[in-house]
Amino acid sequence: MLNCNDNLRMFYADQGFWYAQGKEDLLRALNRQMNLNTAKNVIFFLGDGMGVSTVTAARIHAGQKLGQTGEEHYLSFEKFPNLGLLKVMHTKKSCFNSGITQRFKTTTSKLCSIS
């Protein structure tokens, strides 16, 4: 006997669903009207430790809490019109390697473009 979750899994297993969703997302992005105004302020969201795998896990978890399979869900910031992904590597091996020190170095390098 199939329950509701099994029906969802069968529906989302169809590659046509994912193709249609990708096409819809791409068309929405291509049709977005560019904002040509000059920005007065910039809000910089820094998600320390939010790599691709962590964000994917968070997306799936949030979607599952809403009764979905999870992969089709979007986190709120994933809907922003402009996003960036940055990886910072530190070159000094002699640096004290505590979590707090690393976060300070990472934040400073991202905000000041110095690594």
C-alpha positions as CSV (number, residue, x, y, z in Angstrom):
1,M,0.0,0.0,0.0
2,L,1.4,3.4,-1.0
3,N,1.2,6.3,1.4
4,C,1.3,10.0,0.4
5,N,5.1,10.1,0.8
6,D,5.6,7.2,-1.5
7,N,3.4,8.8,-4.2
8,L,5.5,12.0,-3.9
9,R,8.7,10.0,-4.3
10,M,7.3,8.3,-7.4
11,F,6.3,11.6,-8.9
12,Y,9.6,13.3,-8.2
13,A,11.5,10.3,-9.6
14,D,10.3,11.2,-13.0
15,Q,13.1,13.1,-14.8
16,G,10.5,15.2,-16.6
17,F,9.5,16.9,-13.4
18,W,13.1,18.0,-12.8
19,Y,13.6,19.0,-16.4
20,A,10.4,21.2,-16.2
21,Q,11.4,22.7,-12.9
22,G,14.9,23.6,-14.2
23,K,13.4,25.1,-17.4
24,E,11.0,27.2,-15.4
25,D,13.8,28.4,-13.1
26,L,16.0,29.3,-16.1
27,L,13.2,31.2,-17.9
28,R,12.4,33.1,-14.7
29,A,16.0,34.1,-14.4
30,L,16.4,35.1,-18.0
31,N,13.2,37.2,-18.0
32,R,14.1,39.0,-14.8
33,Q,14.3,42.7,-15.4
34,M,17.7,44.2,-14.5
35,N,17.8,46.8,-11.8
36,L,19.8,49.7,-13.3
37,N,19.4,51.9,-10.3
38,T,22.4,52.9,-8.2
39,A,22.5,51.2,-4.8
40,K,22.5,53.4,-1.7
41,N,23.4,50.6,0.6
42,V,24.6,47.0,0.4
43,I,23.5,44.2,2.8
44,F,26.2,41.5,3.0
45,F,25.0,38.1,4.3
46,L,27.9,36.0,5.4
47,G,27.0,32.4,5.9
48,D,30.2,31.0,7.5
49,G,30.4,27.2,7.0
50,M,27.6,27.1,4.4
51,G,29.1,25.1,1.6
52,V,27.2,23.5,-1.2
53,S,26.6,20.2,0.7
54,T,25.5,22.0,3.9
55,V,23.0,24.2,2.0
56,T,21.7,21.1,0.1
57,A,21.2,19.3,3.4
58,A,19.4,22.3,4.9
59,R,17.2,22.6,1.8
60,I,16.2,18.9,1.9
61,H,15.6,19.0,5.7
62,A,13.4,22.2,5.4
63,G,11.4,20.7,2.5
64,Q,10.8,17.4,4.4
65,K,9.5,19.3,7.4
66,L,6.9,20.8,5.0
67,G,5.9,17.3,3.8
68,Q,7.8,17.4,0.5
69,T,10.7,15.1,-0.5
70,G,13.0,18.0,0.1
71,E,15.0,18.4,-3.1
72,E,12.3,20.6,-4.8
73,H,12.3,23.1,-1.9
74,Y,14.1,26.4,-2.0
75,L,15.6,28.2,1.0
76,S,14.7,31.9,1.3
77,F,18.1,33.2,0.3
78,E,18.2,30.9,-2.8
79,K,15.5,33.1,-4.3
80,F,17.6,36.3,-4.1
81,P,18.3,37.7,-7.6
82,N,22.0,37.8,-7.0
83,L,24.1,35.2,-5.1
84,G,27.8,34.4,-4.9
85,L,29.9,31.5,-3.6
86,L,33.3,32.2,-2.3
87,K,35.9,29.8,-0.9
88,V,38.8,31.2,1.2
89,M,42.0,29.4,1.8
90,H,44.6,30.5,4.3
91,T,48.3,30.2,3.4
92,K,49.9,30.6,6.8
93,K,50.4,27.2,8.3
94,S,51.6,28.5,11.6
95,C,48.3,30.3,12.5
96,F,46.5,29.2,15.6
97,N,43.8,27.0,14.3
98,S,40.9,27.5,16.7
99,G,37.4,27.8,15.3
100,I,36.9,31.4,16.5
101,T,40.3,32.6,15.0
102,Q,39.5,30.9,11.7
103,R,36.1,32.6,11.6
104,F,37.6,36.0,12.2
105,K,40.2,35.4,9.5
106,T,37.6,34.2,7.1
107,T,35.2,37.1,7.7
108,T,38.1,39.6,7.4
109,S,39.3,38.1,4.1
110,K,35.8,38.1,2.6
111,L,35.0,41.7,3.6
112,C,38.4,43.1,2.8
113,S,39.5,40.9,-0.2
114,I,42.7,39.9,1.7
115,S,43.5,36.3,2.4
